[in-house]
Amino acid sequence: MNTAKVWYITGASQGLGLTLVKKLLEHGYRVAATSRDAHTLSQAVGVIDKDRFLPLAVDLNNPDCIDESIQQTLTAFGQIDVLVNNAGYGMAATVEETDEQDIRNIFDVNVFATINVVKKILPIMRNQHSGYIINIGSVAGFVGAPGWSVYSATKAAVAAFSEVIALDVKEFGIKVTVVEPSGFRTGFLTKNSLALTASKIAGYEAVKNTQDRYLSMNGQQAGDPDRAAEIFIELAENPAPPMHLFLGNDAYNRASEKLSAMSSELEQWKSTTTGADFK
């Protein structure tokens, strides 16, 4: 375990981000962690060690603020070896009952902030000729559930971005993984992390039933945040980490079923697909 590595983690005041920060500090890593409120972050982490822990107040929708936090990290630790884009939140609603501004807001946090942080940190990793980027997606970005259309769209965007940026930066020795979890026992299904709009339109039974089922799962999710944090650390030590990593038994089952269905559909419509070319 190379504890000389420096980690930069966004959205670290709760959920998987907070668990990961604590686990890294326990192992002796140096960690720069961002949140909208550095004091709240410090209290949540509960560790006062200026030699190894740098809490940063960062508005991830402000590129200048991201730049400043990166410079602070370099001043404190001299390098950034692992980036974890964890900041994000959920949204459950029918699309016709979701305000346009709410859609833009979740894309700002879940997608554009992820892209901007990667954009700002890549020059450092290029100069080092090394680095590892973990973008936190969701199984919902591959296999969505009723009522989660906008959220799923943001996580699908994160996955596609990760896939292509991995091709772009491979020659610089930089690796990329998109982690796509199912339900983990964090605060994701609480009001601080989930924008929920109950449908008032008649029908939409699949959406309403799914919302009720997900909310009843809060605090009972199968995923273990501590184990996820250990897996992230193991990934950073692996010379050949995966491009996609689904986390959780539910994520595996859902992804596996969709891959099988997609493969079957692809073959069923093969003649139509290939028939679109010039003869």
N, C-alpha and C positions, 0 to 999 in steps of 0.2 A: 504494500500500500504506500503510494507516494504522497505523503502528507505535505510535501513542499508545494503542491499545486494550490493555486488560488482560484476560488470559486466566486462567481458573481451571479446572484439569484434574485429574480424579480418576484414581487408578490409574496414576500416572505413573512408577513405578520400573522398568517393563519394557514390552515390546510397543509397540503403536502410541502409547500415551501418552508413553513415554520418547522415542521418535523425534520426536513432535510438539513436546515441550518443547525438545529440542535445536534443532530447526529454527526455532522461534519466537525463541529466544535469538539464534541466528545472524542472524536478520532484524532484531533490535533491539526486539522486543516485551518487555513486562513480563509475567511469568508467575508465578502462584501455583500450586503443584503439590502434590498430596496423595499420601501413601503411609502405610502402617502404621508405617514407620520413616523419619524425616526424614534421618537420617545416611546410610542406605543409598541413599536417593533422591539426596542431594547427591553421593555418590560415583558413582552411575550417570550423572548428568548431567555431572559433571566441570567445572562452571562455578561459580566463587565470585564472584558479583556481586550484592551485597545491594541495589543500586539497581534491578535488573531481575529478580532471581530470588528467590522466596520458597518454600523447601521447608517443607512442613507435615506433621506427624505427625497423622493423622486416623483415628479409628475411624468409618467411614461408617455404622455401625449405631447410633451414639450421636448423636442430634440436637443435644445440647449441644456435643459435640465439633465437629460441622459448623458450628454457630453461631460458636464461638470462632475457627475457621479463617477464616470469612468476615470476622469483625471484624478479624482480623489482616491480612487482605488489604486491607480498606478503610483501615486505619491506614497500611499500607505504600504503597498505590497510589491510594487515594481513590475507586476505582470498580471495577466488574466488567462488562466488555463482552461477553465470550464465555465461555460455560460448555461444557466438554466432559466429559460423563459417560462415562468410559472404563473405570472399575473393573468387573471382572467376571472370571469364569472359566468353563471348560467342564465338562461332565459327560457321560460316555458309559457307559451301562449299560442293562440291561433294567429296566423300571419295577418288576417284581416282586422284583428283587434290589437295589433301592435303598432304604436306610433312610429312614424319614420325616424324621428329623432332618437328614439330608443334603439332602433336598428342601427343607426349610425354610431351611437354610443358604444354598443357592444362590439361592433367591428373596430372601433378606435382602440379599445382595450385588448380584445382577444387577438386581433390580426395586425393592425398597423403598429401597435406598440411592440409586438414581437418582431416585426420586420425592422423597425427603427433601431431596436437594441442590437439586433444582429448586424445591421448596417454600420453602427458605430463601433462595434467591437471587432469586426473582421479585420480592419487594418492592423490592429495589435496582434492578432493571431497570425496574420500573413507575415508580419515582420519576425515573429517568433518561429515561423515554419512549423507551427503545431497549435493544437487547440481542439476543443470538443464542445459542440453545441447540442444541448438537449432542449427541444421545444415540446412543451406539454400540450398535446392534443387531447383527443377523447375518442373512445370507441364510437361515440355519437357522430363523429366526423366521417365514419365509414359505414356505420349502421345506425341510422337515426331512429328515434321513437316518436310517435304522434305527439304534436304540440311543441316539439323542439326544433322546428325547421330553421329558425334564424341562428340559434346556437350551433346546430349541426353544420350550417353553412360556414360559420367562423372557424370551426375546428377542421372542416374539410380544407379550407384555405390554408390553415397552418400546416396540414399534412402535405399539400401540394407544394407549398413554398419550401418546406424542409427537403422534399425529394429533389427539387431542382437545385437549391442552393448547395446541396451535398455534391452534386455533379460539378458545380461551378468552382468549388473550393478544394476539391480532392487533391489537385496538384500542389497545393500549399501545405499538405499534411494535416488538414483540418477535417475532422469527422463530424457527422451530424446524425442524430437520432430523433425521431418524433415518437414520444411515448403516448400511448393511447389507452388510458385506464377506463375501467368500468367503475362501479360504485366503490368508493373508499370511505372509511369512517372518519370523515372530516366535517367541516361546517358547510360543505358545498350546498346542501339542501336547506340551509337556514336563510333568513331574510337578508343577512349581510352578503351572501354570495349568490343568491338566486333572485332574479327579477321574474316574478310570477303574476300573471294576469288570468284570473278565472274567467272562463268564457261565459258570456251572457246570451250567446246565440243558441237557438234551439238546434238540437242535433250535436254534431262534433263529439259524439259519445266516446270515440276512441281517444280523443284528446283529453276529455274530462276523466275518463277511467285511468289513463296513464298518469295524469297529474296526481290523482288521489293515491295511486300505487306508489309513485316515487316519494311523495311527501310522507307516507307511512313508513318508508324505509329509513328515514333519518335516524342516525344513531345505531342502525342495525346493518349497515352495509358490510359486505363480506371482505372488502379490501382492507388490509392492514397498513396504515401509513408508515409505521416503523420499518416494516419489511420493504415497502416501496423505496424508502430513503436508502436502505442498505443496497438495494438493487441499483439505484442511481450511482452510488459510489463504486459498485462493482463494474458498471458500464464504463465509467471514466478510466478504470484501470485495464479495460479489455482492449487489446490492440486492434480488434476487428468487431466493434459493436454493431448491432443491427441497424438497418435504416428505419424499420418500423418495429416497435415493441408494444404489443398489446399486453396490458397488465390486468390480471384478475381472471378467474375462471369464466365469469359471465362474458368478459371481453373476448376471450378465446372462442367460446361457443358461438357468440353472435358473428364474429368475423369469419369463423370457419363455415357457418351456414350460408353467409352471404357469398363467400368465394365460390362455394359449390353451386349456388343458384346462378351466379354470374357466369360461371363456366358453362353450365347447362344452357343458359339463354344464348350465350355467344355462339355455341355450336348449333343451336336450333335455328338461329337467324343468319348463319354463316353465308348462305347463298345470296341473301339480300345484301348483306354487308359487302361482300366481295363483288357483287354485281353492280355496285355504284361506280366502278372504275371504267375508263374508256376501254372499248373492245379492240 
